[in-house]
Amino acid sequence: MAILWIRIVVLIAAFSVQSLPGQQLNVFCTTSTDGPAIMPLEGVAELASDLLIKCQGGSPTLAGQAIPKITLRVYTSSNLTSRLLGTSPDLSEALLLIDEPAPRIQLACPRLPCSITADSAGPYNGTAGHYNVFQATQLGGNVIEWDGVPFDAPGPGRFRTLRITNLRANLNQQACCITLGQLGTQLVTFVTIIGSSPISVSNQQSTIALGQFGLKVSSTTAAIPSFLPHNASGPTTDFTMTFAEVYASAFKPRTVAANPEDTSSNANQNVPGGVFASASGFYNASFPGTYAGAGLATQGTRLIAHFEKVPPGVVLFVTERPTTASRTLRVQLVSTGPDGDGPYYAVAGAPNGFAPITVYNGSAVAVWEVLSANPAEIESAEFGVAVGFTPEASSANALLQIGTATVRGSFAPLSRVALASLTDPVPRFAESPARPAFTITDRGFPVVDAVVNAASYAPGGPVAPGSVVAIFGRYLTLKASTSLSGPVAALGGTTVSINGIVTPIYATTLGQVNVEIPWELSGLTEASLKITVDGQEIAPLTIKLAGTAPYIFTSGEQAFIARQIPVQPGSLLIIYGTGFGPVRNQPATGSPALQFTSTTVTNPSVSIGGVPAEVTFSGLVPGVVGVWQVSIKLPEGVTFGRAVPVRLSISGIDANAVSISLP
């Protein structure tokens, strides 16, 4: 593209020089801007800054004579997408203003070529026949022209200003090669002027816009089980989407008017060179004919969430206004076409602030329009999204509801029309890539297969009050979670109760939940366990209980035993386990012992390698829930090896057989 642009510029420059050979140049012009605009690279029809042409010299036309005409042509380095306001020829909203006419004297030429007769009042004063606003014709994708503009030379020591405004362009065609956040491309113009008298244009090339991505979208995700009604009683936020400006002024209302649909003089932006923090350009509501609507944006900045792959039977809700937004930013949910186009129709939300959006063939859009923004601050808006559905009765239909929906967060309206258009909105934008939005999981009803001690996972044996047990099964939680501060009443959407007593939970996964058996069950030989996942209960399951049911924690084939270094006769070994029976100073269920005072009522007997060992402590580990320790001294005469057997018995009940590597 850059090479082609350079070749065009060279050819035009050669043509301009050759068109008037050998004549003395008597009008001198130069091009400039008020400063290049920052143009979002997502944009297909975004406003650039005005192009200024300042001319001096020459001989003014004598009073009573027709002012000579010029042909002014502008080429751009990307497609020009200023809105077309008429066809045959293609009349553009791009306008030429001469001598910066004040709003009260602006007079539009009905159709070029126009004629102006010179007189003492001045050629461009806005009185009858003294036109100062001229409409461009679009000649090609990146060429506009004013053919037949009366141009009166300003005379020695005087200047005449030609302002070209309402230039929209498509920089998105170059956005593929730009890194996010960098000023990576430019919109460059090249100007030629041909008249009956020689006119010299220096600095024919000007940069009127710099391209930069303008929108950053972030979102959370949600995983929702398929086996329960979701948001059946009303929408609540499942995940959020945040739209943030990359640079200040990327968010703009339609015009300076308070009401987006007000196109009266309240919306006028008709001061030449005026800076207006809106999506519209130079606009004069009183302009007639093919000038009507020139410079007027069809809408303000719109933000679109385009959902795709929405499972059948799923309904979506979004918040009417941001749940969190910058202080000066006002944004409203609107009803639009599928690409975010169309007039401004505000959507009224429910009392909780949510409004439904239509899902059709797995696709849905939510569109918000910016009503006001601070052009000096980088602003952002966060919106809530809620998912609703009722599980299908048959398993075949239920499978249809399972899957991951995606969302594309973009500026809107969306369009693939990369050239100037008579009907497409301005501004308009290209769509962003998709990202995961929410997943309806394939989990079924929770199922418990076994409840065993959490030390050795040995099946079939009883478990004791105060001990840690593992519940194995399927679909046992909404989300894998671990409570780092100790067991809690609910975790990951899962609750457990035994004989109606809330059972503290350490951790949850889809296939395993670890809990503490409540101390309140002491003296019972069996109890009824019930697990609930997001309101879905399994049938109660009977578990076996015993006052003492000792199990030593293992790691592979080896016991989990701490040792004093060096390992030698008389050194300390600590055996960790669970279910070692009643203790003195018993803590509350779910709470740890605070000191080494919760000792077992009965002391265990321990042997290492068949040699009895001296027990120095037996009780709960301080600061940890459901774990006992037995401290012993390594006896004399133990033969060291890789698998030295360890035997522990308490209250006449043997713990699981384990071994230890010594030394």
Secondary structure, DSSP 8 states (H G I E B T S, - for coil): -HHHHHHHHHHHHHHHHHHSTT----EEEEEEESS-EEEETTBSSEE---EEEEEEES----TTSB--EEEEEEEESS-B---EEETTTTEEEEEEEES---GGG--B-SSSS---B--TT-TTSSSTT---EEEEEEEETTEEEEEEEE----EEEEEEEEEEE--EE--GGGGGG--TTS--EEEEEEEEEEESS-EEEES-EEEEEEEE--EEEEE--EEEETTS-BSTTS---SEEEEEEESSTT-S--SSSSSSTT--SGGG-B-STT----SS--SB-TT--GGGTTTT--SSS-EEEEEEES--TT-EEEEESS-SEE-TT-EEEEE---TTS-SS--B----TTSEEEE--BTTBEEEEEEEEE--TTS--EEEEEEEEEB---SSHHHHHHT-EEEEEEEEEESB----S--SSS-SS-B-----EEEEEEE---S-EEEEEEETTT--SS--B-TT-EEEEEEES--SS-EE-TTS-BSEETTEEEEETTEE--EEEE-SSEEEEE--GGGTT-SEEEEEEEETTEE---EEEEB-S---EE-EETTEE-EEE-SS--TT-EEEEEEE----BSS---TT--BSSTT-BBSS--EEEETTEEEEEEEEEE-BT-SS-EEEEEE--TT---EEEEEEEEEETTEE---EEEEE-
